[in-house]
Amino acid sequence: MSQLGNPIATAVATKTASSAGNFVKNNSLVVVGTLLGVYAWYKLPAYLKRKAAERYARANIGHPVVTAAAIIHESFSRVGYKDGFLSFLLPEFDLFTDEAALMNIASQIDNIQLVAKAYEILFDRDLFTDTLNGLSTAELNSFYNAIKAPNYNSNPQLNTNYYLIGDSLYCAKKSGIQVPQVEEQNDGSWFTTEQLYGNYQHKQLIGEVIATGIYEPENKRYYIVQRCAIWGGYWCYDGIVWSDQVTNEQI
C-alpha cells in the first residue's frame, strides 16, 4: 500500500512555485532593468572618471605639471587592489619605490598643488598619501624639501604657474570682472562677440578652462572658459579671461 503525501502541502507548494514563476515571467523586464541599473550605478562613476582622465591627458599632453604627475606615479611599484571586494583579500601595498626618479622630478617642481591636482585627475589617487606610504620619513622629508629649495627649482617650465585644460577658474579680482563672450573660428582662433559671458564677483566660479594661449601684441596669457546650462556639455557658452584676473583656487 503506497503512502500518500499531504495533498494540502503539495497544492500550496505547487501554487507557490507557479506564482514565483509567473512573477519572474511577468516582470522579467523590471528584473533585468533593475539588475542593469545596479550594475551601472556601480560601474558608471569609475567609467566617467576614466574617460575624464583620458580627455585631461590628451588636452594637456606635454605640460610639465602633467609630466611630473606621471613620473611620480610611475616611481611607485605596487601590488594588490586599491578598492573593491578584492581589496579585502589582498590590500594594496608598495613593493618598490624609485627614490632617484622622485628626487629628480621633485627638484623641478615649484607648485606641488598643481601637480597633486593633475595626479588625482589622472590616476584617481592622492599624491600626499602615496608619498607618505611609499617613502620613509627621511625620504619624505628630502622629497618635499627638494620641492621648496630655490637652488633646486631651476626648470622655468615647471615654475610657470598657468592653469591646465579642465581647471575650474574663479574671479581673483576683489573689484570683480566682466567677461566677454567668444566664439571659435574655423582656423581655431577666437572671436569676441557683442554678447556678455557674465559679470563675476570676487571668489565666484567663472567656468572651466577649455583652451589657453598667448596674446602676442602684449605677450599676455589668456584662458577660454566655458559654462554649460545642462550637465554633459549642452547649451554651452565660451568666454575669455586674462591670467591676472583668475585663480584656480576657491579662495
Disulfide bonds with the S-S distance in Angstrom:
Cys228-Cys236 1.93
